C-alpha cells in the first residue's frame, strides 16, 4: 500500500508541474477609461484594456502564461503557436445582423458604456518583446497562408511593430431587429461575409462601418477570430501590447504585458522521465531491506 501511495503522489507531482503555466483562453477588450478625470467618458480619455462588464482596467497578468505548442503541419510548421487570446474592441452602438454561424451569431454585442468614441479606429501594436536573443515573435492575421506572418518582431533588433486593426472596417451596424438588406442590383439578401458596395438598400437603423481612413469608422467595434501568435525559438517571452486610435481622439493605452512559454515536445518527455527516476529512487529508499 505504501508503494502505491508513493507512485500516486509522484504522479500528482507530475501533473502539478505540468500545470505550473496555466493559460486563460478568452477575449481581451479595448475601450476607454476616464483618464482626464472629468467624470465623463469621451474624446481625450485614453484607451485601456478593460473589463467589458465593469470598465475596470485589467492587466496582462489576468491571462496567465500562454503555452505555445509546436506546430508540425501546414504553413506554421516548425513554429510554436497560440491563438488563445482574441483582442477585441468594444462596441459603441447596437450591433447585429440576421443569420447563424459561430462567426457572428454570438460575437456581436449591444453597446458598451466603455467603448471608444464613434469614428475611433482602434489598432494594436507590439511595443516590446523580451525572450531569447534573436528569436522571432510573429503575429498572423486571419488569412494564414504561404505568405507567412503579417508582422514579426525580432528580439534584440526590432523596435515597435506595425499596427493591426481591431476595429472591423466591414461590420454591419444596427439594432439587430431587421434582417440583412437585399443587394439593390440583384435583389438577393446579403449574407456574411459579403459587403455591400454602397449604402443603398439598407433598411432603417442599419449602415456599414465603411472605413476608408482614420476617423471614418461609424463604430470602433471589432471582434476578429482566427488570429494567432508564433515564436521560432523555445523559451519564455513577455510581450507588451499597446492600443492606438488612428483617429486621434484617444491617447494610447498603457502597455498590456502577456507572458508566453514555448516548450518543445521532448521537454514533456524529459519531465516524465525525471519523475519516473524519482519514483524509482523513492521505491528503493522505502523498499524493505533484506535480512
Buried (B, 14 or more C-beta within 10 A) or exposed (E): EEEEEBEEEBEEEBEEEEEEBEBEEEEBBBBBBBBBEEEEBEBBBBBBBBEBEEBEBBEBEEBBBBBBEBBEEEBBEEBBBBBBBBBBBBBBBBBBBBBEEEBBEEBBBEEBEBBBBBBBBBBBBBBBBBBBEEBBBBBBBEEBEEEEBBBBBBBEEBEEBEBBBBBBBBBBBBEBEBEBBBBEEEEEBBEBEEEBEEEEBBEEEBBBBBBEEBBBBBBBBBBBEEBBBBBBBBBBBBBBBBBBBBBEBBBBBBBBBBBBBBBEEEEEEEBEEEBEEBBEEBBEEEEEEEE
